[in-house]
Amino acid sequence: MLGYLTQQTISFVITLFLVLTLVFFGVRALPGDPATIRGGLDASQEEIQLIRKSLGLAGPLVQQFGDYWASLARGDLGRSIREQRGVSRILSERLPVTLRLASMAFALSLVVGVGLGVVAAFRQNGAGDRLILGYTTVGLALPEFWLGFLLILLFAVELRWFPLIGYSADPTFGSFLYYLFLPALTLAIPRAAQLARLSRALLLEERRSDYVRTARSKGVRSLALVRHVAANALPGLLPLLALELGGLLTGTIVVEQVFGLPGLGLTILGAISARDYPVVQGITVLAVVIYMAINWLADLGQLIADPRLRYQ
Amino acid sequence: MKRPVGLLLSLLVSAALCGVGLAQELTLAAAAQPETLDPQVTAATSSFQSTKSLYDTLVEVAPDGEIVAALAESWEVAEDGSTVTFHLTDATFHDGTSFDSADVKASIERIADPATGSPKASEFATISEIETPDENTVVLHLSEPTPALLATLASGWGAMLPSEKVASGHDFGNMPVGTGPFVLDEWVRDSFLRLDRFEDYYKGPVGLETVTIRFVPDSAVQLQGLITGEFDVIDTVASADYGTVESNPDLELVREPSGLVLVGTINNRREYLDDPQVRQALNYAVDKQVVLDVAYGGGEPVGTFMEVGSPWLPDSIGHFAYDPERAEEMLAEAGVPEEFTLDIVLPQPYPTHITAGQIVQDMLGDVGIESEIRIVEWGVWLAEVYGGQHDFDITVIGHTGKLDPTGRLDGYGDPDNNYAGYDNEEVVELLDRAASTSDVEERRELYAQVLTLMHEEAPFIYFGTPFRTYAARANVSGFWITPLLDTFDFRDVRID
């Protein structure tokens, strides 16, 4: 276990360094910088140079790279060029919105996806199975922005059950549900379809195991069988769940834009357009940390759930 | 029993008539959000749309476009143009301190200071000294006559800030402190900005209690919100939706000329495009009214680099009529080869300019000029098309309004740096003279000559001025958008 943890930590540090180096030079390789954008259509080249100097961007790139890592080592993510305040503060305001959205979407897709997968697997080739397979095909094919607009049109414009756009910082569950249900549903529909397909496949494979055949021949009733089959098959879902959860963070970019939710997705889009380097870098650090932590937890969860892996 | 019921009814009726019971709260949906609420470090109209309600300027622009008194009750310009003296009114900042001449000095010195990094610093460069003989008087000494100074002071970046906070390096970008009619309550970036009425506003408290500006980039969502009553005013209406708004008795569509001049900028540095005859031919090849109607939802064509409605646009200049045959003849005369292909570069965040570029591509195709369209992100457009290598043959953009023609035209007196690469020594000289002339009539004449030359030599395909179109619920009155500056004014708004 210790060896595994050490290996994971080394791999995390290397990945973080590589990703941040790539992002650091990547965003700076884009044409235009914060000074050009702040100057707009009126500024002369001299004025843009002055703005660049006032933003601390006039020095050589290598020096800026060194300064960035030095402040990162001190736990300082820097200061936003566009918002003129600390990146950590911006992240602490925006992260909760994205996390609430992602967790609601994750819970919805998990319950609906796995539930449908179980039903489909135990009713193979029946009407229910065909219906569920039909949904998964459509669900996977729908683009998120289109699905979002469709839900807005139905539930916000026609039925007026949910708000058109926006977010409330009111920290009550009812308020989250009111503002986040449609965006979470938009994210959950394709993900639930993916989970339904995979859990159906895993369960069908498990159903063909020898112990199931034996249990059946001994007359074990289907409900007890479902419990055993599910317990053995579903740990196989964990890597996909980790991927889905990590993917939700990127999926929120589109959905936050459609529903006007002030989360990390909208922030990084705005930061890239404004060439707000510290914010782009800060969100990248956060995303890498979250993504790797989720994967690590999934690996660990799989080890715990499936004793066979511990002996490999 | 009759009397109490009657009394209740009459109370209800009078309450309804007085508008009591209807909260004076307005929600406006805006397509773009502010970059910052520090008016001195930005050039973005979206920032000034919000800072207009938070800060005041010494002078301001009235609905008819005239520059009128604001924090300065009156002013005198010395005959030789070397000084401008302002007499200040009594006003209070949001932090409770009084507005006085020291604040004017601190505000102007802050924006002119290179350390501030203001894109508007150069507009204050001719102020050599600021004298404050008493609390209510400020004298600006100028190194040369600066006829555009009043326009600069009336613009968003001319905002007055409290001197104590300037000295302490206050974060105006996130915590604005001005003398404006509203104070900032909450700003959630990418979502909304809420303003509360400032009770000590120097012109007396305004009618609205709160204003919420919601940032909604999608015009279809804006319209749905207006229809459902979630928004009271929306700043963008797609031309396809005019009918929907007009046929709804609860809504009102407002269309008025904006402060923009829309152009297809021609890169005058490129082969064949360096020939004024070819550029004129391109102007004849494009039907401007179609471009304005289809891409921008209507507007009025112009023939030079000044918006319709500007007092500086000479009456004598007409626009290039749509004449593809003439365009073809002129192109043939200029020796433009048949395989001539243009690189049309369009800015991605502006779908209207992209549509305009596609129409131009189609119309140029009709006169035998092929073109390819490249759509680039805004940062790329600014760096590679507008600046740097000027990597384009034609691009489409709108130049926003300026209160004084200096702001619009001065860049064209520098052939190396203006993105069109327009190079005319006579224009350089005329602009130099106009920038240092105080006499209004003489300036008008000099700018008329510049604009006439810019018509004849056609460094742009001139489209015209689009209508500014916005919509409101019918019970909203008194909302207006400042001419030329395009900022929101909520001071006279009332909800009935």
Boltz contact constraints between the chains, C-beta under 6 A:
constraints:
  - contact:
      token1: [A, 31]
      token2: [B, 380]
      max_distance: 6.0
  - contact:
      token1: [A, 31]
      token2: [B, 383]
      max_distance: 6.0
  - contact:
      token1: [A, 31]
      token2: [B, 384]
      max_distance: 6.0
  - contact:
      token1: [A, 32]
      token2: [B, 379]
      max_distance: 6.0
  - contact:
      token1: [A, 32]
      token2: [B, 380]
      max_distance: 6.0
  - contact:
      token1: [A, 32]
      token2: [B, 382]
      max_distance: 6.0
  - contact:
      token1: [A, 32]
      token2: [B, 383]
      max_distance: 6.0
  - contact:
      token1: [A, 36]
      token2: [B, 382]
      max_distance: 6.0
  - contact:
      token1: [A, 36]
      token2: [B, 383]
      max_distance: 6.0
  - contact:
      token1: [A, 37]
      token2: [B, 379]
      max_distance: 6.0
  - contact:
      token1: [A, 38]
      token2: [B, 119]
      max_distance: 6.0
  - contact:
      token1: [A, 39]
      token2: [B, 119]
      max_distance: 6.0
  - contact:
      token1: [A, 40]
      token2: [B, 43]
      max_distance: 6.0
  - contact:
      token1: [A, 42]
      token2: [B, 43]
      max_distance: 6.0
  - contact:
      token1: [A, 43]
      token2: [B, 119]
      max_distance: 6.0
  - contact:
      token1: [A, 47]
      token2: [B, 119]
      max_distance: 6.0
  - contact:
      token1: [A, 50]
      token2: [B, 114]
      max_distance: 6.0
  - contact:
      token1: [A, 51]
      token2: [B, 117]
      max_distance: 6.0
  - contact:
      token1: [A, 54]
      token2: [B, 115]
      max_distance: 6.0
  - contact:
      token1: [A, 54]
      token2: [B, 117]
      max_distance: 6.0
  - contact:
      token1: [A, 84]
      token2: [B, 173]
      max_distance: 6.0
  - contact:
      token1: [A, 85]
      token2: [B, 174]
      max_distance: 6.0
  - contact:
      token1: [A, 157]
      token2: [B, 224]
      max_distance: 6.0
  - contact:
      token1: [A, 164]
      token2: [B, 224]
      max_distance: 6.0
  - contact:
      token1: [A, 164]
      token2: [B, 225]
      max_distance: 6.0
  - contact:
      token1: [A, 164]
      token2: [B, 230]
      max_distance: 6.0
  - contact:
      token1: [A, 165]
      token2: [B, 221]
      max_distance: 6.0
  - contact:
      token1: [A, 167]
      token2: [B, 191]
      max_distance: 6.0
  - contact:
      token1: [A, 262]
      token2: [B, 188]
      max_distance: 6.0
  - contact:
      token1: [A, 262]
      token2: [B, 190]
      max_distance: 6.0
  - contact:
      token1: [A, 262]
      token2: [B, 191]
      max_distance: 6.0
  - contact:
      token1: [A, 266]
      token2: [B, 190]
      max_distance: 6.0
  - contact:
      token1: [A, 275]
      token2: [B, 379]
      max_distance: 6.0
